Amino acid sequence: MMNERIKERRKALGLTQPALGKMIGVTKATISLWEAGATSPKGENLYALAKSLNCASEYLLYGEEKQSNPESNAEWLGGFETWDRNSPLGDDEVEIPFYMEVELAAGSGIADIREYYGPKLRFSKSTLRRQGVSVSEARCVKVNGNSMEPVLPHGSTVGVDTSQTNIIDGKMYAIDHDGMLRVKMLYKLPGGGMRLRSYNTDEWPDEHISHDQLKHIKIIGKVFWYSVLI
């Protein structure tokens, strides 16, 4: 149960409820409610909780293997600060296109897609190398909608490796579904079909795609990184 995993991780790190609450920005009473199972953290609170407990959000939600959150070593180039395109890159830095208007629909999708090169995100070469991602195959885009909450709230940014189009069950992929760009967890089904799964299953139940319907779906690439504003 999620409440038990929260309590287990907190005690393993030697944190008191007040100390954990202070790290997240919530009260001791809120932590107590989470650990009692009376309420559950969502959205930015879930992300902040996982970061404070040094584990992945997926572990707290589903009990998957513990792992540290991916290092967020990307930054905005343009938008928040004046930026000169001639600014030199560091020795370990590369730029990845960030498509501001090509949103991956975490929900019903966006039919009218207009691509253009907006700002870029700066990554370290070592990070991409650890993930096995080629700079030329990487793209960053925004997520729209609430179907992937609480892991990917509306407005999150994801990095997509366009060279990885083979399905690994349970991994997140960007897909083109009849002109709608979406991000979903994918699973292979017997007979050549595919299951599309959201984290927010209460509002977005699984979608089962038959082998004949696969012609309407193109796998753009596997999500290798995501960033959530809190």
C-alpha positions in Angstrom: 0.0 0.0 0.0 1.2 3.5 -0.8 0.8 4.7 2.8 3.0 1.9 4.0 5.7 2.7 1.5 5.7 6.3 2.5 6.2 5.4 6.1 8.8 2.8 5.3 10.9 5.2 3.2 10.6 8.0 5.8 11.8 5.7 8.6 14.6 4.2 6.5 16.0 7.7 6.0 15.6 8.6 9.7 13.1 11.4 9.1 10.4 12.4 11.5 7.0 13.4 10.2 7.6 17.1 11.0 11.0 17.0 9.2 9.5 15.4 6.1 6.6 17.9 6.1 9.0 20.8 6.3 11.0 19.4 3.3 7.8 19.2 1.2 6.1 22.3 2.5 3.2 20.6 4.2 2.2 20.1 7.9 3.0 17.1 10.1 -0.8 16.4 10.1 -0.7 16.0 6.3 2.2 13.5 6.5 0.3 11.6 9.2 -2.9 11.4 7.0 -0.8 10.1 4.1 0.8 7.4 6.2 -2.6 6.4 7.7 -4.0 6.1 4.2 -6.7 8.6 4.8 -5.6 10.8 1.9 -2.9 10.4 -0.8 -0.4 12.9 -2.2 -1.0 14.1 -5.7 0.5 16.3 -8.3 3.3 18.5 -7.1 3.1 17.1 -3.5 3.7 13.5 -4.9 6.7 14.7 -6.9 8.1 16.6 -3.9 7.5 13.6 -1.6 9.3 11.2 -3.9 12.2 13.6 -4.2 12.4 14.0 -0.4 12.3 10.2 0.1 14.9 9.6 -2.6 12.7 7.3 -4.7 10.6 7.4 -7.8 7.0 8.5 -7.8 6.2 5.1 -9.4 7.6 3.3 -6.4 5.3 5.2 -4.0 2.3 4.6 -6.3 2.8 1.0 -7.4 5.6 -0.4 -5.4 8.0 -0.7 -8.3 11.7 -1.0 -7.8 13.2 1.8 -5.7 15.3 4.2 -7.6 16.5 7.7 -7.3 14.7 10.4 -9.3 16.5 11.2 -12.5 18.8 14.2 -12.2 17.2 17.2 -13.7 20.2 18.7 -15.4 18.3 20.6 -18.1 17.7 24.3 -18.2 15.6 26.7 -20.2 17.3 28.5 -23.0 15.1 31.4 -23.9 11.8 32.3 -22.4 12.8 33.1 -18.8 16.0 35.0 -19.4 17.5 36.8 -22.4 19.6 34.3 -24.3 22.0 34.7 -27.2 22.0 31.8 -29.6 25.7 32.4 -29.9 26.3 31.7 -26.3 29.0 29.0 -26.1 28.1 25.5 -24.8 30.1 23.9 -22.0 32.4 21.0 -22.9 29.8 18.6 -21.6 26.7 20.3 -22.9 24.5 19.8 -25.9 21.2 21.4 -27.0 18.0 19.5 -27.7 15.1 21.1 -29.6 12.1 22.0 -27.4 8.9 22.0 -29.5 6.7 24.5 -27.5 3.6 24.1 -29.7 3.8 20.3 -30.3 2.1 19.1 -27.1 1.8 15.5 -26.4 -1.8 15.0 -25.3 -2.0 13.2 -21.9 -5.7 12.9 -22.5 -7.9 13.3 -25.5 -5.2 14.8 -27.7 -4.6 17.8 -29.9 -5.7 17.5 -33.5 -4.3 20.8 -34.8 -0.5 20.4 -34.6 1.9 23.2 -35.6 5.6 22.5 -35.3 8.2 25.1 -34.9 11.5 25.3 -33.1 11.0 27.2 -29.9 13.6 27.4 -27.1 16.0 24.6 -26.5 16.9 22.6 -23.4 20.5 22.1 -22.5 21.6 18.6 -21.4 24.9 17.2 -20.3 26.5 14.7 -22.8 27.2 12.3 -19.9 23.5 12.2 -18.9 22.4 11.3 -22.5 25.2 8.8 -22.7 24.1 7.1 -19.5 20.6 6.8 -21.0 22.0 5.6 -24.4 20.3 8.5 -26.2 21.8 10.1 -29.3 21.6 13.9 -29.4 20.4 13.8 -33.0 17.5 11.5 -32.0 16.3 13.4 -28.9 13.4 15.9 -28.8 11.7 17.7 -25.9 8.0 18.4 -25.9 5.2 19.5 -23.5 2.5 17.2 -22.0 -1.1 18.4 -22.1 -4.0 17.2 -20.0 -4.4 15.2 -16.8 -4.4 11.6 -17.8 -0.8 11.0 -16.7 -1.2 12.7 -13.3 0.1 12.5 -10.7 3.4 11.5 -12.3 3.1 14.0 -15.3 0.9 16.9 -14.4 -0.3 19.2 -17.1 2.5 21.3 -18.5 5.3 18.8 -17.8 8.2 18.5 -20.2 9.3 15.1 -21.5 12.4 14.0 -23.4 11.7 11.5 -26.2 14.3 9.2 -27.8 12.9 8.8 -31.4 15.2 5.9 -32.1 13.4 3.7 -29.5 10.2 2.6 -31.1 10.1 -1.1 -29.9 7.6 -1.5 -27.1 8.9 -2.4 -23.6 5.9 -3.2 -21.5 5.1 -0.5 -19.0 7.4 2.2 -20.4 6.2 5.6 -21.5 6.1 6.4 -25.2 5.1 9.4 -27.3 2.7 8.3 -30.0 0.9 9.8 -33.0 -2.7 8.5 -32.8 -4.6 9.6 -35.9 -2.9 13.0 -35.8 -3.1 13.4 -32.0 0.2 13.4 -30.2 -0.1 11.6 -26.9 2.1 10.1 -24.2 1.1 6.8 -22.7 2.4 3.7 -21.1 2.3 0.9 -23.7 1.9 -2.8 -23.4 1.9 -5.5 -26.1 -1.2 -7.7 -26.3 -1.6 -11.2 -27.7 -2.4 -11.2 -31.3 -0.3 -8.2 -32.1 -2.5 -5.6 -30.3 -1.5 -2.9 -27.9 -2.8 -1.5 -24.6 -2.5 2.2 -23.8 -2.5 3.0 -20.1 -2.7 6.2 -18.2 -1.7 6.8 -14.6 -5.0 8.5 -13.9 -7.1 5.4 -14.6 -10.1 6.8 -12.7 -10.7 9.2 -15.6 -8.8 7.5 -18.4 -9.4 3.7 -18.5 -7.1 1.5 -20.5 -7.5 1.7 -24.3 -7.1 -1.6 -26.2 -5.9 -1.3 -29.7 -6.4 -4.4 -32.0 -3.8 -5.5 -34.5 -6.0 -4.0 -37.3 -6.2 -0.7 -35.5 -2.5 -0.3 -35.2 -2.3 1.3 -38.6 -3.7 4.4 -36.9 -0.8 4.6 -34.4 2.8 5.6 -35.0 5.3 5.3 -32.1 7.3 8.4 -32.1 9.8 7.3 -29.4 10.3 6.3 -25.8 10.3 8.9 -23.0 13.7 8.9 -21.4 13.4 12.0 -19.2 10.7 14.2 -17.7 10.7 17.4 -15.7 7.9 18.6 -13.5 7.4 22.2 -12.2 6.4 22.3 -8.6 
